[in-house]
Amino acid sequence: MSTSAPEKVTNALLSVQDVHADVAGQPVLQGLSLDVREGEFVAVLGHNGAGKSTLLRALLGLTPTKSGSIHLRGEDITSASTPRIVDSGVALVPQQRGYFENLSVNDNLSFGERGSGRITRADVLEMFPILQTRGDQLVGTMSGGQRQMVAISIALMSSPDLLMLDEPSVGLQPNLVDTVMQVAQRLNAEYGMTVILVEQNIEKVLQVAKRVAVINRGRIMLDQPVEKVTADEIWRLL
Amino acid sequence: MNLFIQLLLNGVVAGSVYALVAVGFALIFGATSHFHIAHAAVFSGAGYLAVIATQNLGLPGGVAAAVGLILAVLLGVALVRFLYTPLGRRGGQGFVLFLVSLGALVVVDNLFTINLGARPAQLSLGGWFHRAIPMGSWSMTVGQVALVAITVVAFTALLLVLTKTRAGKLITAYSGNPEFVEIVGRRPQRVLVLVYAAGSLFAALAGLYVAADTGMQPGLGETFFIISIMAVFIGGIGSVTGAFIAAMALGVLQNVLLMRIDAEWTLPVIFVLFLVLITVSPAGLSGLKLTSRRRPA
């Protein structure tokens, strides 16, 4: 199995060094290191249980790390609380239930609101026009695709510098997957937002991301710009 | 007919006490899924602390009641802040939290019993409290009318807070998806404190009324808590409106039954009816799991 060493990045927005973390007593992240520059679009690939979601949860302080360090703009956030990390400009769209289903769309967006206001409610509704007429609807009564749009919208309302998307295409129709990927790409290109996209859909990832990192058994096995890797090479590492 | 209406009025009074305890518990359980049995200690604590404030500190009844109310709310907040939350961080959930809560109830109850004895601890609010207000062939005391009015006002205020304010919506959000509250950068600890403070306020109001009316006794908190649990189950786990209506209905039923049976049998009959009800309509228990998340609306 061929592997590529992670690219060493200077002046990283996010720097993850030799992080170990357990889930339910089982080791999941086992010495994972990853650097992400400002304005990058990094896709993180890996099979189920490889540690992709755990990595995102550890970055947001939801899963405690056993060792290693996480720095955001040079500041150590390894043991910081989730609200503090969110205040620092990090937003996560979790794989499941990234919304309050017992509140309306408007209330959900309000709870996301914070930060610089670089992205306004109007911007978000322009990205997902279907939400414009659903402001008073309970999110729990919406379709899966619409809920995912709400989840991404909530994250965007905080105008994050770093947006982390955990498998946003799971369970979505193909046309909605395209919409979500286009929005992610646009946020990176137009707003300069740094994006970490955890995905299983390799073909889509190679279309939108600038860099690909492959996780296996809690470690980065490949970390390369997309133009230097092929889908076959990624498949071999999964 | 006159007797029936008088019993109906008495039932509304009893229902108001049950409703205050039940609504407070429904709010806490609906938002956090903690089976906070020490809610009974907050109820009795309010009464006992007010009595201590009059007997030991010589405070006037009204001031002592305010002191009891505040300290009981602080007791509820202290339980979540220094007991449930640290345990939760170390993985304590469901049954573990219930056992800890039960332990807290036993400790608090016994502390008061050691200090005040097993006799009813009566809070004296003055002669006005027991003064009768004639209503034709029926009557209520000023204290009873005040209780019903406070219950209705407090419940309406809670509904308004839950549905119209940001704090209320945060509680609703937390009840449905507690982890996501953290993901959007809110501090769950603050939500918990808010929920326990509001829930404890309701229980404390009921405890003060009982202490002023009949006197607080060891075990009384548990009795009212058990009835409030019935109301919460009947009304639908986590629904403060359901708990309020069910508690009122239980209070009225318990009193109206006096037309046919002796007082000591009313509660057992209600328990039997409750068992029959949940057997016939098990849907009312669908949210019984400690991990359930329901909207408190």
Interface residues (C-beta under 8 A of the other chain):
Chain A: L60 L62 S81 T82 P83 V86 D87 L92 P94 R97 G98 Y99 F100 E101 N102 L103 D107 S110 F111 G112 R114 I154 S158
Chain B: R166 K169 L170 T172 A173 S175 G176 N177 E179 F180 E182 I183 V184 G185 R186 R187 R295 A297
